Amino acid sequence: MTRHGPRGRHHLDAAATDRFPAVGWPPASAARQVAVLTGRSLRLAFGDRKLVFLGLLQPIVLLLLFSQVFSGIGTLPGVAEYDGYINYLLPATLVTIALTTAVGAGVGLLAEVFTGFVGRLRAMPLALGSVLVARTLADAVRLALSLVAAVAVAVPLLGFRPGSAAGLALGLLLSVVVGWGLSWLFIAIACWQPKPEAMQAVSFIVMVPLMFGSSAYLPLEAMPAWVRWFSTANPVTYAVDAVRALSMDKPAGWSPALALALAAVAAAGGAAWAFRGFRRAG
C-alpha cells in the first residue's frame, strides 16, 4: 500500500475534484424543481390505468345521476331558457369537479407526507415551496382532463349543446383556474392539520354547503329565502354563473371577474398559509 503525506493527499483531492465535478453542483432553479416534481406527480397519477379510469368515471357518474334525477327541474323559470336541464347542469358540474379536485390536492399532499416522500425532499437542496407549487400544477392538469372527459360524455350521451366552442373553452379554462386557486386552501389545511381524519371532516363541512348551497343545481328563485341568502353570498355561485354564462353564450355580467377574483384571493391566501405551515412542519 502506498502512503502519501499531506502534500500527496492534496494532489489526490485535487485530481478527484477534477474527475468528479458533480461534487458541489449548485441546486437546480426553482422552475426546474417545479417541472421535475410536477412530472413525477403526473407519472404517478397516470401510471395506474385503473385509478385513472376510476378518477375519470367518478364525475361522469355524478353527472349522469343528477341529470336524470333532477331532469324535471328543466321546466322551472331560470332553467327552461337553457333548452334542457343538462345545459344548465353541466357547466355547474365543471365547477363542482374543480372543487372536488381541489380537495384531492390536499389529500395527495397528505399521502406524500405519510409515505415519507416529503421527508426525503426536506433533506435535499431544494425550495420547499416548489413541492407545493408542483402539487397544484399536477392536479390542475388532472382537473383539465376530467373536465374534458365530462364534456365528451355529456355531448353524445346526454345531449349537451354548448352555446359555442369558444365559449365552452373559456368555461373550461375558468373552471381550471378556479380549481387551481381553491386547491391552495386545501393544501394549506393539509400543511397545518396533517391528519386524514381532519381533512375528511373539513372537506365535508366545506364542500357540501358550497356545492348544494349555490346555483349549481337550482336557480336562486326556486330556493327558500334563507337558502337564497346563503347562495347569494356563496362564492361558488359566482363561479358557477360565470362558467354557465360563458359555456352557453349568455350575458355574464361581473361573474367571470368575480370568479377570477375568488381564485386569486384563494390562491394568494392559501399559498401564504401553506408555505408557513409547511416550513413549520419541518
C-alpha positions as CSV (number, residue, x, y, z in Angstrom):
1,M,0.0,0.0,0.0
2,T,1.4,3.4,-1.0
3,R,1.5,6.0,1.7
4,H,1.0,9.7,0.9
5,G,2.0,12.7,3.0
6,P,-0.2,15.8,3.4
7,R,1.1,17.1,0.1
8,G,0.3,13.9,-1.7
9,R,-3.2,13.8,-0.3
10,H,-3.7,17.4,-1.6
11,H,-2.8,16.3,-5.1
12,L,-5.1,13.3,-4.9
13,D,-8.0,15.5,-3.6
14,A,-7.5,18.0,-6.5
15,A,-7.4,15.2,-9.0
16,A,-10.6,13.7,-7.6
17,T,-12.3,17.1,-7.8
18,D,-11.4,17.4,-11.5
19,R,-12.5,13.9,-12.2
20,F,-15.9,14.2,-10.4
21,P,-17.2,17.7,-11.0
22,A,-20.6,16.7,-9.7
23,V,-19.4,17.4,-6.2
24,G,-20.6,20.9,-5.2
25,W,-23.1,21.3,-8.1
26,P,-25.5,24.2,-7.4
27,P,-29.1,23.3,-6.7
28,A,-31.5,23.4,-9.7
29,S,-33.5,26.5,-10.3
30,A,-37.0,26.8,-8.8
31,A,-38.6,26.4,-12.2
32,R,-36.6,23.2,-12.8
33,Q,-37.6,21.9,-9.4
34,V,-41.3,22.5,-10.1
35,A,-41.1,20.9,-13.5
36,V,-39.4,17.8,-12.2
37,L,-41.8,17.4,-9.2
38,T,-44.8,18.1,-11.4
39,G,-43.7,15.5,-13.9
40,R,-43.2,13.0,-11.1
41,S,-46.7,13.6,-9.8
42,L,-48.2,13.2,-13.2
43,R,-46.4,10.0,-13.9
44,L,-47.7,8.6,-10.6
45,A,-51.2,9.8,-11.3
46,F,-51.4,8.3,-14.8
47,G,-49.2,5.3,-14.1
48,D,-52.1,3.1,-12.9
49,R,-54.7,2.8,-15.6
50,K,-57.4,1.5,-13.2
51,L,-57.0,4.6,-11.0
52,V,-57.1,6.8,-14.0
53,F,-60.3,5.2,-15.2
54,L,-62.0,5.4,-11.8
55,G,-60.9,9.0,-11.4
56,L,-62.4,10.0,-14.8
57,L,-65.5,7.8,-14.1
58,Q,-66.5,9.5,-10.8
59,P,-67.6,12.9,-12.2
60,I,-69.3,11.2,-15.1
61,V,-71.4,9.0,-12.8
62,L,-72.4,12.1,-10.8
63,L,-73.3,13.9,-13.9
64,L,-75.5,11.0,-15.2
65,L,-77.1,10.7,-11.8
66,F,-78.0,14.4,-11.3
67,S,-79.1,14.9,-14.9
68,Q,-81.7,12.1,-14.6
69,V,-82.8,12.6,-11.0
70,F,-83.4,16.3,-11.4
71,S,-84.5,16.3,-15.0
72,G,-87.9,17.7,-14.1
73,I,-86.3,21.0,-13.0
74,G,-85.8,21.8,-16.6
75,T,-89.3,23.4,-16.7
76,L,-88.6,25.9,-13.9
77,P,-88.2,29.6,-14.6
78,G,-84.5,30.3,-14.9
79,V,-83.7,26.8,-16.3
80,A,-86.2,26.5,-19.2
81,E,-84.3,29.1,-21.2
82,Y,-81.3,26.7,-21.4
83,D,-83.3,24.2,-23.6
84,G,-82.8,21.2,-21.3
85,Y,-81.6,20.7,-17.7
86,I,-78.3,19.2,-18.9
87,N,-77.4,22.5,-20.5
88,Y,-78.0,24.1,-17.1
89,L,-76.3,21.4,-15.1
90,L,-73.1,20.6,-17.0
91,P,-71.4,24.0,-16.6
92,A,-72.1,23.8,-12.9
93,T,-70.7,20.3,-12.8
94,L,-67.5,21.6,-14.2
95,V,-67.1,23.8,-11.1
96,T,-68.1,21.0,-8.7
97,I,-65.4,18.8,-10.3
98,A,-62.9,21.6,-9.8
99,L,-63.9,21.8,-6.1
100,T,-63.6,18.1,-5.7
101,T,-60.2,18.1,-7.4
102,A,-59.1,20.9,-5.1
103,V,-59.9,18.7,-2.1
104,G,-57.9,16.0,-3.7
105,A,-54.8,18.2,-3.8
106,G,-54.7,18.3,0.0
107,V,-55.3,14.6,0.2
108,G,-52.5,14.0,-2.3
109,L,-50.1,16.1,-0.2
110,L,-51.0,14.2,2.9
111,A,-50.3,10.9,1.1
112,E,-46.8,12.1,0.1
113,V,-46.2,13.1,3.7
114,F,-47.2,9.8,5.2
115,T,-45.2,7.8,2.6
116,G,-42.1,9.7,3.6
117,F,-41.5,11.4,0.2
118,V,-41.8,14.9,1.6
119,G,-39.4,14.0,4.4
120,R,-36.8,12.9,1.9
121,L,-37.3,16.1,-0.1
122,R,-36.5,18.2,3.1
123,A,-33.0,16.7,3.2
124,M,-32.3,17.9,-0.4
125,P,-31.1,21.3,-1.6
126,L,-34.5,22.5,-3.0
127,A,-37.0,25.1,-2.2
128,L,-39.9,23.6,-0.2
129,G,-42.3,25.9,-1.9
130,S,-41.7,24.1,-5.2
131,V,-43.2,20.9,-3.7
132,L,-46.5,22.7,-3.1
133,V,-46.5,24.5,-6.5
134,A,-45.8,21.2,-8.3
135,R,-48.7,19.6,-6.4
136,T,-51.2,22.3,-7.5
137,L,-50.0,22.2,-11.1
138,A,-50.2,18.4,-11.4
139,D,-53.7,18.5,-10.0
140,A,-54.7,21.3,-12.5
141,V,-53.6,19.0,-15.3
142,R,-55.7,16.2,-13.9
143,L,-58.6,18.5,-13.5
144,A,-58.4,19.6,-17.1
145,L,-58.6,16.0,-18.3
146,S,-61.5,15.3,-16.0
147,L,-63.4,18.3,-17.3
148,V,-62.8,17.3,-21.0
149,A,-63.9,13.8,-20.2
150,A,-67.2,15.0,-18.6
151,V,-68.0,17.2,-21.7
152,A,-67.0,14.4,-24.1
153,V,-69.6,12.1,-22.4
154,A,-72.3,14.7,-22.0
155,V,-72.4,15.8,-25.6
156,P,-73.2,12.4,-27.3
157,L,-75.0,10.7,-24.4
158,L,-76.9,13.4,-22.6
159,G,-77.5,15.9,-25.4
160,F,-75.4,18.7,-24.0
161,R,-75.2,21.6,-26.5
162,P,-72.9,24.5,-25.6
163,G,-73.5,28.0,-27.0
164,S,-70.3,27.9,-28.9
165,A,-67.0,26.0,-28.9
166,A,-65.1,29.2,-27.9
167,G,-67.4,29.9,-25.0
168,L,-67.1,26.3,-23.8
169,A,-63.3,26.5,-24.0
170,L,-63.4,29.7,-21.9
171,G,-65.7,28.0,-19.4
172,L,-63.3,25.0,-19.1
173,L,-60.4,27.4,-18.7
174,L,-62.1,29.3,-15.9
175,S,-63.0,26.1,-14.1
176,V,-59.4,25.0,-14.1
177,V,-58.3,28.4,-12.8
178,V,-60.9,28.3,-10.0
179,G,-59.9,24.7,-9.1
180,W,-56.3,25.7,-9.0
181,G,-57.0,28.6,-6.7
182,L,-59.1,26.6,-4.4
183,S,-56.6,23.8,-4.2
184,W,-54.3,26.1,-2.3
185,L,-56.8,26.3,0.5
186,F,-56.9,22.6,1.0
187,I,-53.2,22.2,0.7
188,A,-52.9,24.8,3.4
189,I,-55.2,22.7,5.6
190,A,-53.1,19.7,4.9
191,C,-50.0,21.6,6.0
192,W,-51.5,22.8,9.3
193,Q,-53.6,19.7,10.1
194,P,-51.7,16.7,8.6
195,K,-54.2,14.2,9.6
196,P,-56.5,12.3,7.2
197,E,-59.4,12.5,9.7
198,A,-59.1,16.3,9.8
199,M,-59.0,16.6,6.1
200,Q,-62.1,14.4,5.7
201,A,-64.1,16.4,8.2
202,V,-63.1,19.8,6.8
203,S,-63.8,18.6,3.2
204,F,-67.3,17.5,4.1
205,I,-68.1,20.7,6.1
206,V,-66.8,22.9,3.3
207,M,-67.8,21.0,0.1
208,V,-71.5,20.1,0.8
209,P,-72.7,23.6,1.7
210,L,-70.7,25.2,-1.1
211,M,-71.9,22.8,-3.7
212,F,-75.6,22.5,-2.8
213,G,-76.0,26.0,-1.4
214,S,-75.2,27.5,-4.7
215,S,-76.9,28.0,-8.1
216,A,-75.3,24.7,-9.3
217,Y,-78.5,22.6,-9.3
218,L,-81.3,25.0,-8.8
219,P,-81.9,28.7,-9.8
220,L,-81.9,31.0,-6.8
221,E,-85.6,31.9,-7.4
222,A,-86.6,28.3,-6.6
223,M,-84.9,28.3,-3.2
224,P,-86.3,29.1,0.2
225,A,-85.4,32.7,1.4
226,W,-82.7,31.7,3.8
227,V,-81.0,29.3,1.3
228,R,-81.2,32.1,-1.3
229,W,-79.4,34.4,1.0
230,F,-76.7,31.9,1.6
231,S,-76.4,31.1,-2.1
232,T,-76.1,34.8,-3.0
233,A,-73.1,35.1,-0.6
234,N,-71.6,31.8,-1.7
235,P,-68.5,32.4,-3.8
236,V,-69.1,29.2,-5.7
237,T,-72.4,30.7,-7.1
238,Y,-70.4,33.3,-8.9
239,A,-68.0,30.7,-10.4
240,V,-71.0,28.6,-11.5
241,D,-72.8,31.5,-13.0
242,A,-69.7,32.6,-14.8
243,V,-68.9,29.2,-16.3
244,R,-72.6,28.7,-17.2
245,A,-72.8,32.1,-19.0
246,L,-69.6,31.5,-20.9
247,S,-70.4,28.0,-21.9
248,M,-73.9,28.8,-23.1
249,D,-73.1,32.3,-24.6
250,K,-75.4,34.1,-22.1
251,P,-74.8,37.5,-20.6
252,A,-72.1,37.0,-17.9
253,G,-72.0,40.4,-16.3
254,W,-69.4,40.6,-13.5
255,S,-69.5,36.9,-12.8
256,P,-66.2,36.0,-14.6
257,A,-64.3,38.8,-12.9
258,L,-65.7,37.8,-9.5
259,A,-64.8,34.2,-10.2
260,L,-61.2,35.2,-11.1
261,A,-61.0,37.3,-8.0
262,L,-62.2,34.4,-5.9
263,A,-59.4,32.2,-7.4
264,A,-56.8,34.9,-6.9
265,V,-57.7,35.5,-3.3
266,A,-57.9,31.8,-2.5
267,A,-54.5,31.1,-4.2
268,A,-52.7,34.1,-2.5
269,G,-54.1,33.5,0.9
270,G,-53.9,29.7,0.7
271,A,-50.3,29.8,-0.6
272,A,-49.1,32.1,2.2
273,W,-50.8,30.0,4.8
274,A,-49.5,26.7,3.2
275,F,-45.9,27.9,2.9
276,R,-45.8,29.0,6.5
277,G,-47.3,25.7,7.7
278,F,-45.0,23.6,5.5
279,R,-41.9,25.3,6.9
280,R,-43.2,25.0,10.5
281,A,-43.8,21.2,10.0
282,G,-40.1,20.8,9.1
